[in-house]
Amino acid sequence: MADVQEVVLSERERQCLRWVEKGKSSWVIAVILGVSYNTVNFHIKNAMRKLETTSRTQCVVEARRLGLLD
């Protein structure tokens, strides 16, 4: 798993992960944030890469564990 000292999530990545945590799909998140579905997936995939996770849920859990989602 990733080390908190080397992981920096953008504000948009954190926003997307907070909505994922609430059970929202990429399509719904896109509507909420006023961006495209592909943009949401781009940010979620970037966060997953940074946190070395393989699923959206695992990414949210790891981000929470590291204190990256206020």
Predicted model as a PDB file, atoms N, CA, C, CB and O in Angstrom, pLDDT in the B-factor column:
MODEL        1                                                                  
ATOM      1  N   MET A   1       0.824  -1.193   0.000  1.00 63.00           N  
ATOM      2  CA  MET A   1       0.000   0.000   0.000  1.00 63.00           C  
ATOM      3  C   MET A   1       0.864   1.250   0.000  1.00 63.00           C  
ATOM      4  CB  MET A   1      -0.935   0.001   1.201  1.00 63.00           C  
ATOM      5  O   MET A   1       2.047   1.208   0.336  1.00 63.00           O  
ATOM      6  N   ALA A   2       0.271   2.327  -0.370  1.00 62.00           N  
ATOM      7  CA  ALA A   2       0.989   3.599  -0.510  1.00 62.00           C  
ATOM      8  C   ALA A   2       1.301   4.218   0.853  1.00 62.00           C  
ATOM      9  CB  ALA A   2       0.168   4.584  -1.354  1.00 62.00           C  
ATOM     10  O   ALA A   2       0.610   3.972   1.841  1.00 62.00           O  
ATOM     11  N   ASP A   3       2.346   5.014   0.875  1.00 59.00           N  
ATOM     12  CA  ASP A   3       2.753   5.726   2.082  1.00 59.00           C  
ATOM     13  C   ASP A   3       2.221   7.151   1.997  1.00 59.00           C  
ATOM     14  CB  ASP A   3       4.309   5.715   2.256  1.00 59.00           C  
ATOM     15  O   ASP A   3       2.356   7.808   0.966  1.00 59.00           O  
ATOM     16  N   VAL A   4       1.618   7.623   3.076  1.00 54.00           N  
ATOM     17  CA  VAL A   4       0.978   8.945   3.074  1.00 54.00           C  
ATOM     18  C   VAL A   4       1.951  10.064   2.707  1.00 54.00           C  
ATOM     19  CB  VAL A   4       0.369   9.228   4.438  1.00 54.00           C  
ATOM     20  O   VAL A   4       1.529  11.071   2.137  1.00 54.00           O  
ATOM     21  N   GLN A   5       3.223   9.919   3.013  1.00 65.00           N  
ATOM     22  CA  GLN A   5       4.195  10.974   2.746  1.00 65.00           C  
ATOM     23  C   GLN A   5       4.418  11.193   1.254  1.00 65.00           C  
ATOM     24  CB  GLN A   5       5.509  10.645   3.413  1.00 65.00           C  
ATOM     25  O   GLN A   5       4.824  12.281   0.844  1.00 65.00           O  
ATOM     26  N   GLU A   6       4.161  10.191   0.453  1.00 83.00           N  
ATOM     27  CA  GLU A   6       4.427  10.326  -0.972  1.00 83.00           C  
ATOM     28  C   GLU A   6       3.157  10.487  -1.806  1.00 83.00           C  
ATOM     29  CB  GLU A   6       5.198   9.133  -1.456  1.00 83.00           C  
ATOM     30  O   GLU A   6       3.245  10.685  -3.018  1.00 83.00           O  
ATOM     31  N   VAL A   7       1.989  10.406  -1.190  1.00 90.00           N  
ATOM     32  CA  VAL A   7       0.739  10.493  -1.929  1.00 90.00           C  
ATOM     33  C   VAL A   7       0.113  11.878  -1.773  1.00 90.00           C  
ATOM     34  CB  VAL A   7      -0.237   9.411  -1.455  1.00 90.00           C  
ATOM     35  O   VAL A   7      -0.113  12.361  -0.664  1.00 90.00           O  
ATOM     36  N   VAL A   8      -0.158  12.495  -2.915  1.00 94.00           N  
ATOM     37  CA  VAL A   8      -0.865  13.775  -2.920  1.00 94.00           C  
ATOM     38  C   VAL A   8      -2.006  13.647  -3.910  1.00 94.00           C  
ATOM     39  CB  VAL A   8       0.090  14.976  -3.290  1.00 94.00           C  
ATOM     40  O   VAL A   8      -1.782  13.456  -5.105  1.00 94.00           O  
ATOM     41  N   LEU A   9      -3.236  13.753  -3.412  1.00 96.00           N  
ATOM     42  CA  LEU A   9      -4.403  13.701  -4.277  1.00 96.00           C  
ATOM     43  C   LEU A   9      -4.849  15.120  -4.595  1.00 96.00           C  
ATOM     44  CB  LEU A   9      -5.549  12.897  -3.617  1.00 96.00           C  
ATOM     45  O   LEU A   9      -4.826  15.999  -3.735  1.00 96.00           O  
ATOM     46  N   SER A  10      -5.257  15.331  -5.841  1.00 97.00           N  
ATOM     47  CA  SER A  10      -5.785  16.637  -6.218  1.00 97.00           C  
ATOM     48  C   SER A  10      -7.152  16.833  -5.556  1.00 97.00           C  
ATOM     49  CB  SER A  10      -5.892  16.769  -7.771  1.00 97.00           C  
ATOM     50  O   SER A  10      -7.777  15.878  -5.096  1.00 97.00           O  
ATOM     51  N   GLU A  11      -7.594  18.070  -5.520  1.00 97.00           N  
ATOM     52  CA  GLU A  11      -8.913  18.355  -4.947  1.00 97.00           C  
ATOM     53  C   GLU A  11     -10.002  17.614  -5.705  1.00 97.00           C  
ATOM     54  CB  GLU A  11      -9.195  19.864  -4.961  1.00 97.00           C  
ATOM     55  O   GLU A  11     -10.931  17.092  -5.089  1.00 97.00           O  
ATOM     56  N   ARG A  12      -9.908  17.558  -7.018  1.00 98.00           N  
ATOM     57  CA  ARG A  12     -10.924  16.868  -7.818  1.00 98.00           C  
ATOM     58  C   ARG A  12     -10.898  15.366  -7.561  1.00 98.00           C  
ATOM     59  CB  ARG A  12     -10.713  17.148  -9.311  1.00 98.00           C  
ATOM     60  O   ARG A  12     -11.954  14.734  -7.522  1.00 98.00           O  
ATOM     61  N   GLU A  13      -9.720  14.785  -7.385  1.00 98.00           N  
ATOM     62  CA  GLU A  13      -9.627  13.357  -7.043  1.00 98.00           C  
ATOM     63  C   GLU A  13     -10.298  13.100  -5.703  1.00 98.00           C  
ATOM     64  CB  GLU A  13      -8.148  12.891  -7.000  1.00 98.00           C  
ATOM     65  O   GLU A  13     -11.033  12.125  -5.544  1.00 98.00           O  
ATOM     66  N   ARG A  14     -10.041  13.982  -4.740  1.00 98.00           N  
ATOM     67  CA  ARG A  14     -10.681  13.819  -3.421  1.00 98.00           C  
ATOM     68  C   ARG A  14     -12.196  13.971  -3.521  1.00 98.00           C  
ATOM     69  CB  ARG A  14     -10.118  14.847  -2.417  1.00 98.00           C  
ATOM     70  O   ARG A  14     -12.934  13.214  -2.890  1.00 98.00           O  
ATOM     71  N   GLN A  15     -12.667  14.937  -4.303  1.00 98.00           N  
ATOM     72  CA  GLN A  15     -14.112  15.115  -4.487  1.00 98.00           C  
ATOM     73  C   GLN A  15     -14.740  13.845  -5.054  1.00 98.00           C  
ATOM     74  CB  GLN A  15     -14.397  16.313  -5.420  1.00 98.00           C  
ATOM     75  O   GLN A  15     -15.750  13.358  -4.545  1.00 98.00           O  
ATOM     76  N   CYS A  16     -14.142  13.326  -6.091  1.00 98.00           N  
ATOM     77  CA  CYS A  16     -14.681  12.116  -6.716  1.00 98.00           C  
ATOM     78  C   CYS A  16     -14.708  10.953  -5.738  1.00 98.00           C  
ATOM     79  CB  CYS A  16     -13.859  11.741  -7.946  1.00 98.00           C  
ATOM     80  O   CYS A  16     -15.689  10.211  -5.686  1.00 98.00           O  
ATOM     81  N   LEU A  17     -13.651  10.787  -4.969  1.00 98.00           N  
ATOM     82  CA  LEU A  17     -13.601   9.677  -4.006  1.00 98.00           C  
ATOM     83  C   LEU A  17     -14.634   9.846  -2.902  1.00 98.00           C  
ATOM     84  CB  LEU A  17     -12.207   9.568  -3.392  1.00 98.00           C  
ATOM     85  O   LEU A  17     -15.191   8.857  -2.426  1.00 98.00           O  
ATOM     86  N   ARG A  18     -14.899  11.077  -2.489  1.00 98.00           N  
ATOM     87  CA  ARG A  18     -15.934  11.309  -1.462  1.00 98.00           C  
ATOM     88  C   ARG A  18     -17.304  10.873  -1.984  1.00 98.00           C  
ATOM     89  CB  ARG A  18     -15.972  12.810  -1.043  1.00 98.00           C  
ATOM     90  O   ARG A  18     -18.097  10.293  -1.243  1.00 98.00           O  
ATOM     91  N   TRP A  19     -17.583  11.154  -3.264  1.00 98.00           N  
ATOM     92  CA  TRP A  19     -18.858  10.723  -3.847  1.00 98.00           C  
ATOM     93  C   TRP A  19     -18.889   9.210  -4.037  1.00 98.00           C  
ATOM     94  CB  TRP A  19     -19.098  11.427  -5.192  1.00 98.00           C  
ATOM     95  O   TRP A  19     -19.933   8.588  -3.842  1.00 98.00           O  
ATOM     96  N   VAL A  20     -17.768   8.613  -4.412  1.00 98.00           N  
ATOM     97  CA  VAL A  20     -17.698   7.148  -4.502  1.00 98.00           C  
ATOM     98  C   VAL A  20     -18.017   6.543  -3.138  1.00 98.00           C  
ATOM     99  CB  VAL A  20     -16.291   6.682  -4.995  1.00 98.00           C  
ATOM    100  O   VAL A  20     -18.754   5.562  -3.038  1.00 98.00           O  
ATOM    101  N   GLU A  21     -17.458   7.132  -2.103  1.00 97.00           N  
ATOM    102  CA  GLU A  21     -17.690   6.662  -0.735  1.00 97.00           C  
ATOM    103  C   GLU A  21     -19.182   6.685  -0.381  1.00 97.00           C  
ATOM    104  CB  GLU A  21     -16.900   7.524   0.262  1.00 97.00           C  
ATOM    105  O   GLU A  21     -19.652   5.859   0.402  1.00 97.00           O  
ATOM    106  N   LYS A  22     -19.912   7.626  -0.958  1.00 98.00           N  
ATOM    107  CA  LYS A  22     -21.358   7.729  -0.703  1.00 98.00           C  
ATOM    108  C   LYS A  22     -22.175   6.830  -1.621  1.00 98.00           C  
ATOM    109  CB  LYS A  22     -21.815   9.168  -0.868  1.00 98.00           C  
ATOM    110  O   LYS A  22     -23.405   6.858  -1.598  1.00 98.00           O  
ATOM    111  N   GLY A  23     -21.476   6.027  -2.435  1.00 98.00           N  
ATOM    112  CA  GLY A  23     -22.160   5.050  -3.266  1.00 98.00           C  
ATOM    113  C   GLY A  23     -22.593   5.557  -4.631  1.00 98.00           C  
ATOM    114  O   GLY A  23     -23.387   4.902  -5.306  1.00 98.00           O  
ATOM    115  N   LYS A  24     -22.093   6.700  -5.046  1.00 98.00           N  
ATOM    116  CA  LYS A  24     -22.491   7.268  -6.335  1.00 98.00           C  
ATOM    117  C   LYS A  24     -21.692   6.655  -7.487  1.00 98.00           C  
ATOM    118  CB  LYS A  24     -22.307   8.790  -6.322  1.00 98.00           C  
ATOM    119  O   LYS A  24     -20.507   6.351  -7.351  1.00 98.00           O  
ATOM    120  N   SER A  25     -22.365   6.485  -8.614  1.00 98.00           N  
ATOM    121  CA  SER A  25     -21.705   5.973  -9.811  1.00 98.00           C  
ATOM    122  C   SER A  25     -20.950   7.110 -10.494  1.00 98.00           C  
ATOM    123  CB  SER A  25     -22.735   5.331 -10.784  1.00 98.00           C  
ATOM    124  O   SER A  25     -21.157   8.281 -10.177  1.00 98.00           O  
ATOM    125  N   SER A  26     -20.083   6.757 -11.423  1.00 98.00           N  
ATOM    126  CA  SER A  26     -19.350   7.782 -12.168  1.00 98.00           C  
ATOM    127  C   SER A  26     -20.298   8.707 -12.908  1.00 98.00           C  
ATOM    128  CB  SER A  26     -18.382   7.135 -13.152  1.00 98.00           C  
ATOM    129  O   SER A  26     -20.067   9.915 -12.971  1.00 98.00           O  
ATOM    130  N   TRP A  27     -21.353   8.154 -13.465  1.00 98.00           N  
ATOM    131  CA  TRP A  27     -22.313   8.973 -14.196  1.00 98.00           C  
ATOM    132  C   TRP A  27     -22.963  10.004 -13.276  1.00 98.00           C  
ATOM    133  CB  TRP A  27     -23.386   8.088 -14.842  1.00 98.00           C  
ATOM    134  O   TRP A  27     -23.071  11.176 -13.637  1.00 98.00           O  
ATOM    135  N   VAL A  28     -23.392   9.578 -12.096  1.00 98.00           N  
ATOM    136  CA  VAL A  28     -24.029  10.488 -11.132  1.00 98.00           C  
ATOM    137  C   VAL A  28     -23.027  11.538 -10.650  1.00 98.00           C  
ATOM    138  CB  VAL A  28     -24.599   9.695  -9.924  1.00 98.00           C  
ATOM    139  O   VAL A  28     -23.370  12.715 -10.531  1.00 98.00           O  
ATOM    140  N   ILE A  29     -21.810  11.123 -10.376  1.00 98.00           N  
ATOM    141  CA  ILE A  29     -20.769  12.071  -9.948  1.00 98.00           C  
ATOM    142  C   ILE A  29     -20.542  13.113 -11.036  1.00 98.00           C  
ATOM    143  CB  ILE A  29     -19.439  11.328  -9.624  1.00 98.00           C  
ATOM    144  O   ILE A  29     -20.379  14.296 -10.738  1.00 98.00           O  
ATOM    145  N   ALA A  30     -20.531  12.687 -12.284  1.00 98.00           N  
ATOM    146  CA  ALA A  30     -20.346  13.615 -13.402  1.00 98.00           C  
ATOM    147  C   ALA A  30     -21.448  14.669 -13.427  1.00 98.00           C  
ATOM    148  CB  ALA A  30     -20.318  12.852 -14.733  1.00 98.00           C  
ATOM    149  O   ALA A  30     -21.179  15.851 -13.641  1.00 98.00           O  
ATOM    150  N   VAL A  31     -22.666  14.246 -13.213  1.00 98.00           N  
ATOM    151  CA  VAL A  31     -23.792  15.184 -13.191  1.00 98.00           C  
ATOM    152  C   VAL A  31     -23.647  16.150 -12.012  1.00 98.00           C  
ATOM    153  CB  VAL A  31     -25.143  14.419 -13.103  1.00 98.00           C  
ATOM    154  O   VAL A  31     -23.841  17.355 -12.175  1.00 98.00           O  
ATOM    155  N   ILE A  32     -23.312  15.639 -10.843  1.00 98.00           N  
ATOM    156  CA  ILE A  32     -23.163  16.468  -9.648  1.00 98.00           C  
ATOM    157  C   ILE A  32     -22.077  17.515  -9.840  1.00 98.00           C  
ATOM    158  CB  ILE A  32     -22.842  15.598  -8.432  1.00 98.00           C  
ATOM    159  O   ILE A  32     -22.266  18.684  -9.504  1.00 98.00           O  
ATOM    160  N   LEU A  33     -20.926  17.091 -10.389  1.00 98.00           N  
ATOM    161  CA  LEU A  33     -19.783  17.995 -10.533  1.00 98.00           C  
ATOM    162  C   LEU A  33     -19.820  18.816 -11.817  1.00 98.00           C  
ATOM    163  CB  LEU A  33     -18.507  17.206 -10.488  1.00 98.00           C  
ATOM    164  O   LEU A  33     -19.029  19.744 -11.986  1.00 98.00           O  
ATOM    165  N   GLY A  34     -20.724  18.482 -12.709  1.00 98.00           N  
ATOM    166  CA  GLY A  34     -20.829  19.215 -13.966  1.00 98.00           C  
ATOM    167  C   GLY A  34     -19.666  18.960 -14.912  1.00 98.00           C  
ATOM    168  O   GLY A  34     -19.231  19.857 -15.635  1.00 98.00           O  
ATOM    169  N   VAL A  35     -19.168  17.731 -14.901  1.00 98.00           N  
ATOM    170  CA  VAL A  35     -18.080  17.324 -15.794  1.00 98.00           C  
ATOM    171  C   VAL A  35     -18.515  16.063 -16.534  1.00 98.00           C  
ATOM    172  CB  VAL A  35     -16.747  17.080 -14.998  1.00 98.00           C  
ATOM    173  O   VAL A  35     -19.597  15.535 -16.278  1.00 98.00           O  
ATOM    174  N   SER A  36     -17.688  15.584 -17.438  1.00 98.00           N  
ATOM    175  CA  SER A  36     -18.061  14.384 -18.181  1.00 98.00           C  
ATOM    176  C   SER A  36     -17.783  13.111 -17.364  1.00 98.00           C  
ATOM    177  CB  SER A  36     -17.300  14.334 -19.517  1.00 98.00           C  
ATOM    178  O   SER A  36     -16.989  13.093 -16.423  1.00 98.00           O  
ATOM    179  N   TYR A  37     -18.478  12.064 -17.778  1.00 97.00           N  
ATOM    180  CA  TYR A  37     -18.286  10.729 -17.204  1.00 97.00           C  
ATOM    181  C   TYR A  37     -16.818  10.318 -17.309  1.00 97.00           C  
ATOM    182  CB  TYR A  37     -19.191   9.688 -17.917  1.00 97.00           C  
ATOM    183  O   TYR A  37     -16.251   9.778 -16.360  1.00 97.00           O  
ATOM    184  N   ASN A  38     -16.207  10.576 -18.468  1.00 98.00           N  
ATOM    185  CA  ASN A  38     -14.799  10.212 -18.683  1.00 98.00           C  
ATOM    186  C   ASN A  38     -13.872  10.989 -17.762  1.00 98.00           C  
ATOM    187  CB  ASN A  38     -14.402  10.458 -20.136  1.00 98.00           C  
ATOM    188  O   ASN A  38     -12.858  10.454 -17.313  1.00 98.00           O  
ATOM    189  N   THR A  39     -14.202  12.231 -17.475  1.00 98.00           N  
ATOM    190  CA  THR A  39     -13.384  13.040 -16.569  1.00 98.00           C  
ATOM    191  C   THR A  39     -13.413  12.458 -15.159  1.00 98.00           C  
ATOM    192  CB  THR A  39     -13.875  14.501 -16.553  1.00 98.00           C  
ATOM    193  O   THR A  39     -12.385  12.383 -14.487  1.00 98.00           O  
ATOM    194  N   VAL A  40     -14.587  12.054 -14.726  1.00 98.00           N  
ATOM    195  CA  VAL A  40     -14.710  11.433 -13.395  1.00 98.00           C  
ATOM    196  C   VAL A  40     -13.855  10.169 -13.337  1.00 98.00           C  
ATOM    197  CB  VAL A  40     -16.201  11.096 -13.069  1.00 98.00           C  
ATOM    198  O   VAL A  40     -13.096   9.975 -12.387  1.00 98.00           O  
ATOM    199  N   ASN A  41     -13.976   9.322 -14.336  1.00 98.00           N  
ATOM    200  CA  ASN A  41     -13.187   8.087 -14.351  1.00 98.00           C  
ATOM    201  C   ASN A  41     -11.691   8.375 -14.408  1.00 98.00           C  
ATOM    202  CB  ASN A  41     -13.590   7.216 -15.537  1.00 98.00           C  
ATOM    203  O   ASN A  41     -10.898   7.655 -13.802  1.00 98.00           O  
ATOM    204  N   PHE A  42     -11.304   9.411 -15.124  1.00 98.00           N  
ATOM    205  CA  PHE A  42      -9.901   9.831 -15.186  1.00 98.00           C  
ATOM    206  C   PHE A  42      -9.377  10.142 -13.782  1.00 98.00           C  
ATOM    207  CB  PHE A  42      -9.743  11.067 -16.106  1.00 98.00           C  
ATOM    208  O   PHE A  42      -8.308   9.669 -13.396  1.00 98.00           O  
ATOM    209  N   HIS A  43     -10.127  10.933 -13.027  1.00 98.00           N  
ATOM    210  CA  HIS A  43      -9.685  11.319 -11.683  1.00 98.00           C  
ATOM    211  C   HIS A  43      -9.673  10.126 -10.719  1.00 98.00           C  
ATOM    212  CB  HIS A  43     -10.591  12.424 -11.132  1.00 98.00           C  
ATOM    213  O   HIS A  43      -8.766   9.994  -9.897  1.00 98.00           O  
ATOM    214  N   ILE A  44     -10.672   9.272 -10.824  1.00 98.00           N  
ATOM    215  CA  ILE A  44     -10.715   8.090  -9.950  1.00 98.00           C  
ATOM    216  C   ILE A  44      -9.560   7.151 -10.282  1.00 98.00           C  
ATOM    217  CB  ILE A  44     -12.070   7.347 -10.094  1.00 98.00           C  
ATOM    218  O   ILE A  44      -8.916   6.618  -9.378  1.00 98.00           O  
ATOM    219  N   LYS A  45      -9.298   6.947 -11.552  1.00 98.00           N  
ATOM    220  CA  LYS A  45      -8.186   6.068 -11.947  1.00 98.00           C  
ATOM    221  C   LYS A  45      -6.846   6.642 -11.525  1.00 98.00           C  
ATOM    222  CB  LYS A  45      -8.195   5.840 -13.457  1.00 98.00           C  
ATOM    223  O   LYS A  45      -5.953   5.891 -11.129  1.00 98.00           O  
ATOM    224  N   ASN A  46      -6.686   7.953 -11.601  1.00 98.00           N  
ATOM    225  CA  ASN A  46      -5.447   8.575 -11.121  1.00 98.00           C  
ATOM    226  C   ASN A  46      -5.267   8.336  -9.630  1.00 98.00           C  
ATOM    227  CB  ASN A  46      -5.447  10.084 -11.417  1.00 98.00           C  
ATOM    228  O   ASN A  46      -4.168   8.009  -9.181  1.00 98.00           O  
ATOM    229  N   ALA A  47      -6.334   8.496  -8.864  1.00 98.00           N  
ATOM    230  CA  ALA A  47      -6.266   8.258  -7.418  1.00 98.00           C  
ATOM    231  C   ALA A  47      -5.932   6.789  -7.138  1.00 98.00           C  
ATOM    232  CB  ALA A  47      -7.607   8.646  -6.737  1.00 98.00           C  
ATOM    233  O   ALA A  47      -5.134   6.489  -6.250  1.00 98.00           O  
ATOM    234  N   MET A  48      -6.540   5.886  -7.891  1.00 98.00           N  
ATOM    235  CA  MET A  48      -6.261   4.466  -7.711  1.00 98.00           C  
ATOM    236  C   MET A  48      -4.798   4.152  -7.997  1.00 98.00           C  
ATOM    237  CB  MET A  48      -7.163   3.628  -8.613  1.00 98.00           C  
ATOM    238  O   MET A  48      -4.171   3.368  -7.285  1.00 98.00           O  
ATOM    239  N   ARG A  49      -4.262   4.769  -9.043  1.00 97.00           N  
ATOM    240  CA  ARG A  49      -2.845   4.561  -9.375  1.00 97.00           C  
ATOM    241  C   ARG A  49      -1.946   5.097  -8.258  1.00 97.00           C  
ATOM    242  CB  ARG A  49      -2.495   5.250 -10.718  1.00 97.00           C  
ATOM    243  O   ARG A  49      -1.015   4.416  -7.829  1.00 97.00           O  
ATOM    244  N   LYS A  50      -2.223   6.301  -7.795  1.00 96.00           N  
ATOM    245  CA  LYS A  50      -1.414   6.920  -6.744  1.00 96.00           C  
ATOM    246  C   LYS A  50      -1.445   6.105  -5.447  1.00 96.00           C  
ATOM    247  CB  LYS A  50      -1.905   8.342  -6.476  1.00 96.00           C  
ATOM    248  O   LYS A  50      -0.442   6.007  -4.741  1.00 96.00           O  
ATOM    249  N   LEU A  51      -2.607   5.526  -5.147  1.00 96.00           N  
ATOM    250  CA  LEU A  51      -2.760   4.768  -3.903  1.00 96.00           C  
ATOM    251  C   LEU A  51      -2.482   3.280  -4.079  1.00 96.00           C  
ATOM    252  CB  LEU A  51      -4.155   4.957  -3.356  1.00 96.00           C  
ATOM    253  O   LEU A  51      -2.594   2.500  -3.133  1.00 96.00           O  
ATOM    254  N   GLU A  52      -2.120   2.896  -5.295  1.00 95.00           N  
ATOM    255  CA  GLU A  52      -1.778   1.502  -5.597  1.00 95.00           C  
ATOM    256  C   GLU A  52      -2.900   0.540  -5.233  1.00 95.00           C  
ATOM    257  CB  GLU A  52      -0.513   1.105  -4.862  1.00 95.00           C  
ATOM    258  O   GLU A  52      -2.676  -0.486  -4.591  1.00 95.00           O  
ATOM    259  N   THR A  53      -4.114   0.891  -5.656  1.00 97.00           N  
ATOM    260  CA  THR A  53      -5.281   0.061  -5.387  1.00 97.00           C  
ATOM    261  C   THR A  53      -5.864  -0.428  -6.708  1.00 97.00           C  
ATOM    262  CB  THR A  53      -6.343   0.843  -4.570  1.00 97.00           C  
ATOM    263  O   THR A  53      -5.535   0.094  -7.773  1.00 97.00           O  
ATOM    264  N   THR A  54      -6.727  -1.427  -6.632  1.00 97.00           N  
ATOM    265  CA  THR A  54      -7.277  -2.023  -7.852  1.00 97.00           C  
ATOM    266  C   THR A  54      -8.790  -1.861  -7.972  1.00 97.00           C  
ATOM    267  CB  THR A  54      -6.928  -3.485  -7.903  1.00 97.00           C  
ATOM    268  O   THR A  54      -9.373  -2.290  -8.967  1.00 97.00           O  
ATOM    269  N   SER A  55      -9.423  -1.263  -6.996  1.00 98.00           N  
ATOM    270  CA  SER A  55     -10.863  -1.023  -7.092  1.00 98.00           C  
ATOM    271  C   SER A  55     -11.200   0.334  -6.484  1.00 98.00           C  
ATOM    272  CB  SER A  55     -11.658  -2.148  -6.383  1.00 98.00           C  
ATOM    273  O   SER A  55     -10.437   0.895  -5.698  1.00 98.00           O  
ATOM    274  N   ARG A  56     -12.347   0.835  -6.866  1.00 97.00           N  
ATOM    275  CA  ARG A  56     -12.802   2.125  -6.340  1.00 97.00           C  
ATOM    276  C   ARG A  56     -12.976   2.060  -4.824  1.00 97.00           C  
ATOM    277  CB  ARG A  56     -14.126   2.545  -7.010  1.00 97.00           C  
ATOM    278  O   ARG A  56     -12.568   2.971  -4.103  1.00 97.00           O  
ATOM    279  N   THR A  57     -13.580   0.985  -4.353  1.00 97.00           N  
ATOM    280  CA  THR A  57     -13.820   0.840  -2.918  1.00 97.00           C  
ATOM    281  C   THR A  57     -12.512   0.764  -2.149  1.00 97.00           C  
ATOM    282  CB  THR A  57     -14.664  -0.403  -2.641  1.00 97.00           C  
ATOM    283  O   THR A  57     -12.347   1.423  -1.122  1.00 97.00           O  
ATOM    284  N   GLN A  58     -11.593  -0.032  -2.642  1.00 98.00           N  
ATOM    285  CA  GLN A  58     -10.288  -0.150  -1.993  1.00 98.00           C  
ATOM    286  C   GLN A  58      -9.581   1.211  -1.977  1.00 98.00           C  
ATOM    287  CB  GLN A  58      -9.412  -1.208  -2.716  1.00 98.00           C  
ATOM    288  O   GLN A  58      -8.900   1.548  -1.009  1.00 98.00           O  
ATOM    289  N   CYS A  59      -9.741   1.970  -3.024  1.00 98.00           N  
ATOM    290  CA  CYS A  59      -9.116   3.287  -3.111  1.00 98.00           C  
ATOM    291  C   CYS A  59      -9.670   4.223  -2.032  1.00 98.00           C  
ATOM    292  CB  CYS A  59      -9.338   3.895  -4.508  1.00 98.00           C  
ATOM    293  O   CYS A  59      -8.913   4.936  -1.373  1.00 98.00           O  
ATOM    294  N   VAL A  60     -10.978   4.214  -1.860  1.00 98.00           N  
ATOM    295  CA  VAL A  60     -11.601   5.056  -0.834  1.00 98.00           C  
ATOM    296  C   VAL A  60     -11.127   4.636   0.555  1.00 98.00           C  
ATOM    297  CB  VAL A  60     -13.145   4.974  -0.923  1.00 98.00           C  
ATOM    298  O   VAL A  60     -10.802   5.484   1.387  1.00 98.00           O  
ATOM    299  N   VAL A  61     -11.089   3.339   0.802  1.00 97.00           N  
ATOM    300  CA  VAL A  61     -10.652   2.845   2.114  1.00 97.00           C  
ATOM    301  C   VAL A  61      -9.211   3.264   2.392  1.00 97.00           C  
ATOM    302  CB  VAL A  61     -10.782   1.306   2.187  1.00 97.00           C  
ATOM    303  O   VAL A  61      -8.892   3.714   3.493  1.00 97.00           O  
ATOM    304  N   GLU A  62      -8.350   3.119   1.400  1.00 96.00           N  
ATOM    305  CA  GLU A  62      -6.937   3.488   1.573  1.00 96.00           C  
ATOM    306  C   GLU A  62      -6.788   4.996   1.768  1.00 96.00           C  
ATOM    307  CB  GLU A  62      -6.105   3.028   0.357  1.00 96.00           C  
ATOM    308  O   GLU A  62      -6.001   5.436   2.606  1.00 96.00           O  
ATOM    309  N   ALA A  63      -7.528   5.780   1.011  1.00 96.00           N  
ATOM    310  CA  ALA A  63      -7.471   7.238   1.169  1.00 96.00           C  
ATOM    311  C   ALA A  63      -7.933   7.642   2.565  1.00 96.00           C  
ATOM    312  CB  ALA A  63      -8.338   7.937   0.099  1.00 96.00           C  
ATOM    313  O   ALA A  63      -7.329   8.515   3.188  1.00 96.00           O  
ATOM    314  N   ARG A  64      -8.992   7.017   3.057  1.00 96.00           N  
ATOM    315  CA  ARG A  64      -9.470   7.276   4.433  1.00 96.00           C  
ATOM    316  C   ARG A  64      -8.399   6.880   5.448  1.00 96.00           C  
ATOM    317  CB  ARG A  64     -10.792   6.496   4.716  1.00 96.00           C  
ATOM    318  O   ARG A  64      -8.100   7.630   6.377  1.00 96.00           O  
ATOM    319  N   ARG A  65      -7.831   5.695   5.256  1.00 94.00           N  
ATOM    320  CA  ARG A  65      -6.826   5.191   6.193  1.00 94.00           C  
ATOM    321  C   ARG A  65      -5.648   6.136   6.292  1.00 94.00           C  
ATOM    322  CB  ARG A  65      -6.348   3.809   5.772  1.00 94.00           C  
ATOM    323  O   ARG A  65      -5.085   6.315   7.372  1.00 94.00           O  
ATOM    324  N   LEU A  66      -5.264   6.748   5.171  1.00 93.00           N  
ATOM    325  CA  LEU A  66      -4.134   7.657   5.154  1.00 93.00           C  
ATOM    326  C   LEU A  66      -4.510   9.091   5.522  1.00 93.00           C  
ATOM    327  CB  LEU A  66      -3.498   7.637   3.801  1.00 93.00           C  
ATOM    328  O   LEU A  66      -3.649   9.971   5.564  1.00 93.00           O  
ATOM    329  N   GLY A  67      -5.790   9.325   5.788  1.00 93.00           N  
ATOM    330  CA  GLY A  67      -6.238  10.660   6.179  1.00 93.00           C  
ATOM    331  C   GLY A  67      -6.269  11.656   5.037  1.00 93.00           C  
ATOM    332  O   GLY A  67      -6.114  12.858   5.249  1.00 93.00           O  
ATOM    333  N   LEU A  68      -6.471  11.153   3.811  1.00 94.00           N  
ATOM    334  CA  LEU A  68      -6.463  12.031   2.642  1.00 94.00           C  
ATOM    335  C   LEU A  68      -7.854  12.575   2.296  1.00 94.00           C  
ATOM    336  CB  LEU A  68      -5.900  11.286   1.453  1.00 94.00           C  
ATOM    337  O   LEU A  68      -7.980  13.478   1.469  1.00 94.00           O  
ATOM    338  N   LEU A  69      -8.884  12.028   2.923  1.00 95.00           N  
ATOM    339  CA  LEU A  69     -10.237  12.522   2.707  1.00 95.00           C  
ATOM    340  C   LEU A  69     -10.742  13.144   4.011  1.00 95.00           C  
ATOM    341  CB  LEU A  69     -11.185  11.376   2.225  1.00 95.00           C  
ATOM    342  O   LEU A  69     -11.256  12.447   4.885  1.00 95.00           O  
ATOM    343  N   ASP A  70     -10.591  14.447   4.125  1.00 83.00           N  
ATOM    344  CA  ASP A  70     -10.968  15.142   5.366  1.00 83.00           C  
ATOM    345  C   ASP A  70     -12.281  14.787   5.888  1.00 83.00           C  
ATOM    346  CB  ASP A  70     -10.941  16.565   5.178  1.00 83.00           C  
ATOM    347  O   ASP A  70     -12.697  15.310   6.922  1.00 83.00           O  
TER     348      ASP A  70                                                      
ENDMDL                                                                          
END                                                                             
